[in-house]
Amino acid sequence: MARLRPGWLVTLCAAILAVSVWLPWLTTSALGGGRANAIGGTVGSLQLSRGFGAGQLIVLLTSTLLVAGAMTARGLSARMASIGALVISLLIAVLTGWYFHLYVSPPVSASYGFYLGASGAAGAILCSLWALIDALISERRR
């Protein structure tokens, strides 16, 4: 029977995050309406600050989370990779909260992409913690 490896669930959460950043994270109905995604793309009257910000950093960290999750699942430095995945997923969750704090206030509201991304970050934290515990137990058995 195959053993369930929580590292693959970390990569799944990272993939969900990677998709969510392209979906609308912000919406507004003011001045004819508009929406924006985490990467910085906007449509309509919604304007974001220019330059590298929280959304772009979320995208960058999501790709490293994907690699750390895959390393954990494959058993490549499983303990260190799972610690890295946990730290990265916590940073993504903090950045998601910071993004919310920066941009969500009336008339701008969070949209479904934001909630999908926040769920992916929460799932990544839980799965990374599970992967760390699994790596520590596996290491102890050896």
C-alpha positions in Angstrom: 0.0 0.0 0.0 1.3 3.4 -0.9 2.0 5.9 1.9 0.4 9.3 1.7 3.0 12.0 1.4 1.8 15.4 2.7 4.4 17.2 0.6 2.2 16.6 -2.4 -0.6 18.4 -0.7 1.7 21.3 -0.1 2.4 21.4 -3.8 -1.4 21.3 -4.5 -1.9 24.3 -2.2 0.9 26.1 -3.9 -0.7 25.3 -7.3 -4.0 26.7 -6.1 -2.2 29.8 -4.9 -0.5 30.1 -8.3 -3.8 30.0 -10.1 -5.6 32.4 -7.7 -3.1 35.2 -8.2 -4.4 35.5 -11.8 -8.1 35.7 -10.6 -9.7 39.0 -9.4 -8.6 39.7 -5.8 -10.2 43.1 -5.7 -13.4 44.5 -7.1 -15.2 47.9 -6.9 -18.4 49.3 -8.3 -17.2 52.9 -7.9 -16.8 55.0 -11.1 -18.1 52.3 -13.4 -16.5 49.4 -11.6 -13.2 47.6 -11.9 -11.2 44.7 -10.7 -7.6 43.8 -10.0 -5.6 40.6 -9.5 -2.7 40.0 -7.1 -0.1 40.3 -9.8 -1.0 43.9 -10.4 -3.3 43.7 -13.5 -6.2 46.1 -13.3 -9.4 46.6 -15.4 -11.7 49.5 -15.1 -11.5 52.3 -12.5 -9.5 50.3 -9.9 -5.8 51.5 -9.6 -3.1 49.8 -7.6 0.3 51.3 -6.6 3.0 50.8 -9.2 6.0 48.7 -8.7 6.8 45.4 -6.9 4.4 44.8 -4.1 2.8 42.3 -1.8 1.0 40.5 -4.7 4.1 40.0 -6.7 6.0 38.7 -3.7 3.2 36.3 -3.1 3.7 34.9 -6.6 7.4 34.6 -6.1 7.1 32.8 -2.8 4.4 30.5 -4.2 6.9 29.2 -6.8 9.4 28.5 -4.0 6.7 26.8 -1.9 5.9 24.5 -4.9 9.5 23.4 -5.0 9.8 23.0 -1.2 6.6 20.9 -1.2 7.9 18.7 -4.0 11.2 18.2 -2.3 9.4 17.2 0.9 7.2 14.7 -1.0 10.2 13.1 -2.8 12.2 12.9 0.5 15.0 15.3 -0.6 16.1 16.8 2.6 12.6 16.2 3.8 13.0 17.9 7.3 14.7 21.0 5.9 12.3 21.3 3.0 9.3 20.9 5.2 10.6 23.6 7.5 11.2 25.8 4.5 7.7 25.1 3.2 6.2 26.0 6.6 8.2 29.3 6.8 7.3 30.2 3.2 3.6 29.4 3.7 3.5 31.5 6.9 5.1 34.4 4.9 2.5 34.0 2.2 -0.3 34.1 4.8 1.2 37.3 6.3 1.6 38.9 2.9 -2.0 38.0 2.0 -3.1 39.8 5.2 -0.9 42.7 4.3 -2.4 42.8 0.8 -5.9 42.9 2.3 -4.9 45.7 4.7 -3.4 47.8 1.9 -6.2 47.6 -0.7 -9.5 46.5 0.9 -11.5 49.4 2.1 -14.8 50.8 0.8 -15.6 51.0 -2.1 -13.0 48.3 -2.8 -13.8 44.8 -1.6 -12.1 41.4 -1.7 -13.1 39.1 -4.5 -13.1 35.3 -5.0 -9.5 35.1 -6.1 -8.4 36.6 -2.7 -10.5 34.1 -0.8 -9.2 31.2 -2.9 -5.6 32.4 -2.3 -6.2 32.8 1.4 -7.6 29.3 1.6 -4.6 28.0 -0.4 -2.2 29.7 2.1 -4.1 28.3 5.1 -4.0 24.9 3.5 -0.3 25.2 2.8 0.4 26.0 6.4 -1.6 23.0 7.7 -0.1 20.6 5.1 3.5 22.0 5.7 3.0 21.4 9.4 1.8 17.9 8.7 4.8 17.3 6.3 7.2 18.5 9.0 5.7 16.1 11.6 5.8 13.3 9.1 9.4 14.0 8.2 10.4 14.1 11.9 8.6 10.8 12.6 10.2 9.2 9.5 13.6 10.4 10.6 13.1 9.0 14.1 12.2 5.6 12.7 15.5 5.3 10.9 
